[in-house]
Amino acid sequence: MTKRALITGITGQDGAYLSQFLLTKGYEVFGAVRRTSSINTGRLSELGVLDEINMVSMELAEITNIQRVVEEVEPDEIYNPR
């Protein structure tokens, strides 16, 4: 069964490289982005992984929003690179 990973801050340097690494390990990757921000996917495009990532809108300051996303995605692992 394919493992699922949810990564917050996926458009940042650490999140982008982590997504690339997990994809090479066969993970299905979900990237959480804030709905209030414009999404800068340049790093993901440069690494050639943008089309392989499922983007989801998630506000880390709203617990009900986090709960909804986790219930929908059902990740095996959650990463919050900083």
N, C-alpha and C positions, 0 to 999 in steps of 0.2 A: 504494500500500500504506500502511495506517495505521501511523504510528510509535507505538512503545510507550515509555512513560517509567515508571521505578521511582523513587519518592520516599520516602526515609527521613524520619521525623519529619513525616509528612503532617498530623498533627493539630495541629501548632503553627501559629503565625501565618504564617510564611514558607512552610511546606509547603502550607498551605491555599490561600494566594493563588497560589502556583506551580501547584498543581493546577488551579485555576480558569483561569489563563492558558493552560496547555497544552491543556485541554479546548476552549477557544475556538479553538485552532489545529488541532483535529481529532485530537489524540493520544488513545490509549487509555492511561489512567492507572492505575497500580498503586501502592497506598500500603502501605509496610512499617511494621508496628507490632510492638512487643515483645509477646511472648506472655504475659509475666509482669505486664503492666500492664493496668489497665482502660482501655478505649479511650474517650477523650473526643472525640466527633465534633461537638461544638457549633459550632465554627468552620466545618466543612465543611457542616453543615446550614444555617447562616446564609447561606453563600455559594450555597446551592442546588446543590451539586455532589456531595453524599454518595452519592446513588443512581447516580452515573456513575463511581464509583471502585471498583476491585477491591482489597479489602484482603487483604494477605498477612501472615502471621506471620513475623518475621525477627529474629534476635538478631545484632546487629553484632559481638558478642564471640566468635561461633562461626563460624569460616571455613567449615566444612562446611555450616552452615546457610545462609550467604550464597551459597555455590556452588550449593546445591540450588535456592534461590529464583531466582537468575539463570538457571539452566538451565531452570526451569519457565516463567518469565515471558518470557525472551528479549527483554529491553529493548534498544531502540536507544540510549537515554540513561538515565543514572543520576544522580540529584540527591541531595545530602545537605545541605539548607539548615541553616544555623546562625546 
